[in-house]
């Protein structure tokens, strides 16, 4: 019988986290482990004991949830409890936490309840070590990825006029879409178009404020991200914080030029392929400062590059796409992650 591994989430709206877990559960590892994804209520006074060999927790810790975490641990004594930190990072603290000492204390207490703490990026792990949030022997740099085969299969898109920018994800302050829309007011509708996809708490307000911009399209929720990306020349990721950033992995594997803040875990994704792209058709435009002005400057640079491509070759061959080699390097994160999960889970059986 295969060992049972239960993944617990307490917020089904966390699209990236849930998609990554579904990809993991449907991977080749299912031949070795019996994966199950369950919803969890950490505010309940009646914790459940799970029939599992290993429990993996993916909930965002907080002071209100701390009693629930304690009860979960007590109800499942003897079962390894692995906590994957998808939510918090150094830039999260910078932008969202008024009293860092109190917030960091909460994380230390939460992590102390866990058998292991899994970081989704090197940058996040470095922050955890710097703030001494958990012991060295408890921390594992797991990384993050998903199966991006459909993105790798996309052909290079011929560039045209206007240059088509894509941005997608939750409409939440984290994603910085407000800054991107402000930047679009500084750019010519004849030269660039923005397609903005997704849903969330900020959508209604941003749509009401910016829907009149002639070169901005709100396209709503998308169910086929690879198809959405196929129509884009470049992708903008203006996140204020991003512990890893699956959007970046998807876009790079699809061969898209990236304009990004480069915060937290995004930086290391770019560093993997940056040297390959310095002299290629593609480029990685890391913002020196996350502001509408800097975003607009980066887009102008991209427009100039597109014009050079169109003037220097036949229009049907001009493209801003990343090299095939770079795309394969990004896609290779997925099999590496699977082997890491296999190693970590096997050690805790």
URCOR-V230238 format. One record per residue. RES is the residue in one letter. PSI is psi in whole degrees, -180 to 180 (* if undefined). Layout:
# URCOR-V230238
res:RES psi:PSI
res:RES psi:PSI
This chain:
# URCOR-V230238
res:X psi:136
res:X psi:142
res:X psi:140
res:X psi:128
res:X psi:117
res:X psi:128
res:X psi:122
res:X psi:126
res:X psi:148
res:X psi:9
res:X psi:103
res:X psi:-8
res:X psi:-8
res:X psi:82
res:X psi:-50
res:X psi:-42
res:X psi:-47
res:X psi:-41
res:X psi:-40
res:X psi:-41
res:X psi:-39
res:X psi:-38
res:X psi:-41
res:X psi:-44
res:X psi:-26
res:X psi:10
res:X psi:-177
res:X psi:-18
res:X psi:-18
res:X psi:-16
res:X psi:-21
res:X psi:-36
res:X psi:147
res:X psi:100
res:X psi:145
res:X psi:134
res:X psi:123
res:X psi:148
res:X psi:148
res:X psi:138
res:X psi:101
res:X psi:-3
res:X psi:-3
res:X psi:144
res:X psi:2
res:X psi:80
res:X psi:150
res:X psi:140
res:X psi:123
res:X psi:140
res:X psi:84
res:X psi:154
res:X psi:-30
res:X psi:139
res:X psi:130
res:X psi:121
res:X psi:134
res:X psi:26
res:X psi:152
res:X psi:124
res:X psi:151
res:X psi:168
res:X psi:-39
res:X psi:-30
res:X psi:-11
res:X psi:-44
res:X psi:-39
res:X psi:-36
res:X psi:-40
res:X psi:-45
res:X psi:-38
res:X psi:-43
res:X psi:-44
res:X psi:-38
res:X psi:-17
res:X psi:36
res:X psi:135
res:X psi:-15
res:X psi:126
res:X psi:131
res:X psi:107
res:X psi:130
res:X psi:118
res:X psi:121
res:X psi:98
res:X psi:-16
res:X psi:-38
res:X psi:151
res:X psi:177
res:X psi:-42
res:X psi:-27
res:X psi:-47
res:X psi:-41
res:X psi:-42
res:X psi:-24
res:X psi:-8
res:X psi:121
res:X psi:-34
res:X psi:84
res:X psi:-38
res:X psi:-39
res:X psi:-42
res:X psi:-44
res:X psi:-33
res:X psi:-42
res:X psi:-42
res:X psi:-41
res:X psi:-44
res:X psi:-40
res:X psi:-46
res:X psi:-29
res:X psi:-25
res:X psi:-13
res:X psi:151
res:X psi:-44
res:X psi:153
res:X psi:124
res:X psi:118
res:X psi:144
res:X psi:-5
res:X psi:162
res:X psi:-38
res:X psi:-42
res:X psi:-42
res:X psi:-40
res:X psi:-43
res:X psi:-43
res:X psi:-42
res:X psi:-42
res:X psi:-40
res:X psi:0
res:X psi:48
res:X psi:-25
res:X psi:167
res:X psi:155
res:X psi:-39
res:X psi:-17
res:X psi:-24
res:X psi:131
res:X psi:127
res:X psi:96
res:X psi:-39
res:X psi:-176
res:X psi:150
res:X psi:176
res:X psi:171
res:X psi:113
res:X psi:25
res:X psi:-44
res:X psi:-31
res:X psi:-37
res:X psi:-26
res:X psi:-12
res:X psi:135
res:X psi:159
res:X psi:134
res:X psi:128
res:X psi:133
res:X psi:148
res:X psi:-166
res:X psi:131
res:X psi:163
res:X psi:132
res:X psi:118
res:X psi:144
res:X psi:148
res:X psi:139
res:X psi:157
res:X psi:-166
res:X psi:137
res:X psi:88
res:X psi:151
res:X psi:-30
res:X psi:-40
res:X psi:-14
res:X psi:21
res:X psi:-27
res:X psi:-38
res:X psi:-40
res:X psi:-43
res:X psi:-37
res:X psi:-39
res:X psi:-34
res:X psi:-24
res:X psi:-17
res:X psi:3
res:X psi:148
res:X psi:130
res:X psi:-25
res:X psi:-21
res:X psi:-23
res:X psi:147
res:X psi:140
res:X psi:128
res:X psi:116
res:X psi:118
res:X psi:149
res:X psi:-174
res:X psi:170
res:X psi:-175
res:X psi:-28
res:X psi:-8
res:X psi:-51
res:X psi:-45
res:X psi:-43
res:X psi:-38
res:X psi:-41
res:X psi:-36
res:X psi:-36
res:X psi:0
res:X psi:-20
res:X psi:-11
res:X psi:125
res:X psi:-20
res:X psi:24
res:X psi:129
res:X psi:122
res:X psi:114
res:X psi:1
res:X psi:-167
res:X psi:142
res:X psi:140
res:X psi:-15
res:X psi:92
res:X psi:-38
res:X psi:-38
res:X psi:-41
res:X psi:-46
res:X psi:-27
res:X psi:-24
res:X psi:6
res:X psi:143
res:X psi:-30
res:X psi:163
res:X psi:136
res:X psi:128
res:X psi:86
res:X psi:39
res:X psi:143
res:X psi:-32
res:X psi:154
res:X psi:91
res:X psi:-39
res:X psi:-72
res:X psi:78
res:X psi:-27
res:X psi:-39
res:X psi:-45
res:X psi:-45
res:X psi:-47
res:X psi:-42
res:X psi:-42
res:X psi:-31
res:X psi:-5
res:X psi:20
res:X psi:137
res:X psi:141
res:X psi:133
res:X psi:118
res:X psi:158
res:X psi:-24
res:X psi:25
res:X psi:155
res:X psi:-122
res:X psi:-10
res:X psi:-39
res:X psi:-47
res:X psi:-26
res:X psi:-38
res:X psi:-39
res:X psi:-29
res:X psi:-33
res:X psi:-1
res:X psi:-42
res:X psi:-28
res:X psi:-23
res:X psi:-5
res:X psi:-34
res:X psi:10
res:X psi:-171
res:X psi:-35
res:X psi:174
res:X psi:161
res:X psi:113
res:X psi:91
res:X psi:126
res:X psi:136
res:X psi:-21
res:X psi:135
res:X psi:94
res:X psi:158
res:X psi:-37
res:X psi:-44
res:X psi:-36
res:X psi:-45
res:X psi:-39
res:X psi:-42
res:X psi:-40
res:X psi:-41
res:X psi:-41
res:X psi:-40
res:X psi:-40
res:X psi:-42
res:X psi:-41
res:X psi:-39
res:X psi:-41
res:X psi:-40
res:X psi:-42
res:X psi:-44
res:X psi:-32
res:X psi:-26
res:X psi:-7
res:X psi:172
res:X psi:141
res:X psi:-34
res:X psi:-19
res:X psi:-11
res:X psi:134
res:X psi:150
res:X psi:11
res:X psi:149
res:X psi:162
res:X psi:155
res:X psi:-37
res:X psi:-44
res:X psi:-42
res:X psi:-40
res:X psi:-36
res:X psi:-43
res:X psi:-43
res:X psi:-27
res:X psi:-11
res:X psi:-32
res:X psi:-56
res:X psi:-32
res:X psi:-42
res:X psi:-41
res:X psi:-42
res:X psi:-34
res:X psi:-44
res:X psi:-42
res:X psi:-44
res:X psi:-48
res:X psi:-45
res:X psi:-42
res:X psi:-36
res:X psi:-19
res:X psi:12
res:X psi:*
